[in-house]
Amino acid sequence: MSEATVAQTGAVALSGASLIREVGLLRLMAEDYRVHGRRFFSPGLHAVWVNRLGTWAVGVLPRFVRILPWYLYCFGFWLCRVVYGIEVAHTVKLGRRFVIGHQSAIVIHRFATFGDDCTVRQGVTLGISSMAHWREGEGPVIGNNVSFAVGAVVMGNVTIGDNVQIGPNCVVTNDVPADRVLFVPPPRILPLKTEDGSEMGVS
């Protein structure tokens, strides 16, 4: 990540394995529990915990003791994907207080990087462009305090700055500066019939 990217996003000075080393796994999980409203059975909380567990197993633990945590992660990842419809692999680098507001149809680019205090809601996808391939180190970089509304889509290796709100059904394919709000045009309201009595059609 370039210095310009870090300066623009304020992102991820600490995320993923480096964050777990600095803060501690249990402390992070307790923080996740609080920001998910202390709802132990929240699907979003479970998905975040599964990510933390996988990141801890692969990025922090020595190889000879990671077998059991790794298999627990694999089972949890499968459960979250199949039952909850939430896919956040251990390779996704999460910052602190990452919130998944609602379950279903959430897919996060496996090499995405998030800053602190980000929120994702149902139907959000962070993916690759049609011509891209999965490569480590290539994924969207999300700054601090970024909110994704229902149905938002981020495609490609874009950078989103701090304090950005992405509205419902927005498709983001370019970098977004800090302190912005993105929204799609509202739907047009048309009469059912024209003045001459003929029915309006939607083409």
GIFEN-V85803 format. One record per pair of residues at least 24 apart in sequence whose C-alpha atoms are under 10 Angstrom apart, sorted by the first residue. I is the first residue (numbers start at 1). J is the second residue. Records with the same first field share a line. If there is no record, write none. Layout:
I=J  J
//
This chain:
1=137  138  141
5=141  143  159  160  161
6=141  143  159  161
7=143  161  162
8=143  159  160  161  162  176  177  178
9=114  115  141  142  143  144  159  160  161  162  163  164  176  177  178
10=115  116  142  143  144  160  161  162  163  178
11=95  113  114  115  116  141  142  143  144  145  159  160  161  162
12=93  94  95  96  113  114  115  116  141  142  143  144
13=95  114  115  116
14=93  94  95  96  114  115  116
15=92  93  94  95  96  113  114  115  116
16=51  52  54  55  56  59  60  90  91  92  93  94  95  96  113  114  115
17=52  54  55  56  57  58  59  60  61  90  91  93  94  95
18=55  56  59  60  93  95
19=52  55  56  93  94  95  96
20=52  53  55  56  59  60  94  95  96
21=56  59  60  61
23=96
24=56
25=49  52  53  55  56  60
26=52  53
28=52  95  96  97
29=53  96  97
30=97
31=96  97  98
32=96  97  98  99
33=97  99
34=97
35=96  97  98  99  100  117
36=97  98  99  100  101
37=99
42=84  100  101  102  103
43=80  83  84  85  86  100  101  102  103  104
44=80  84  86  98  99  100  101  102  103  104  106  120  121  122
45=98  99  100  101  102
46=76  77  79  80  84  86  100
47=76  77  79  80  81  84  85  86  87  88  89  99  100  103
48=77  80  86  87  88  89  90  94  97  98  99  100
49=73  76  77
50=74  75  76  77  78  79  80  88  89  90
51=76  77  87  88  89  90  91  92  93  94
52=88  89  90  91  92  93  94
53=77  90
54=89  90  91  92
55=89  90  91  92  93  94
56=90
57=90
58=90  91
59=90  91
80=104
81=105  106  107
85=122  123
86=122  123  124
87=125
88=112
91=136
92=139
93=141
94=118  142
95=142  143  144
96=144
97=145
98=144  145  146
99=147
100=148
101=148  149  150
102=150
105=151
106=150  151  152  153
107=153
108=139  140  153  154
109=134  138  139  140  154  155  156  157
110=134  135  136  137  138  139  140
111=135  136  137  138  139  140  141  157
112=136  137  138  139  140  141  142  157  158
113=137  138  139  140  141  142  143  159
114=140  141  142  143  144  145  146  160
115=141  142  143  144  145  146  161  162
116=142  143  144  145  146  162
117=143  144  145  146  147  163
118=142  143  144  145  146  147  148  162  163  164  165
119=144  145  146  147  148  149  165
120=146  147  148  149  150  151  152  166
121=147  148  149  150  151  152  168
122=148  149  150  151  152
123=148  149  150  151  152  153  168  169
124=148  149  150  151  152  153  154  168  169  170
125=150  151  152  153  154  155  171
126=152  153  154  155  156  157  158  171  172
127=153  154  155  156  157
128=154  155  156  157  158  173
129=154  155  156  157  173
130=155  156
131=156
132=156  157
140=175
141=175
142=175  176
143=177  178
144=178
145=179
146=178  179  180  181
147=181
148=182
149=183
152=183
//
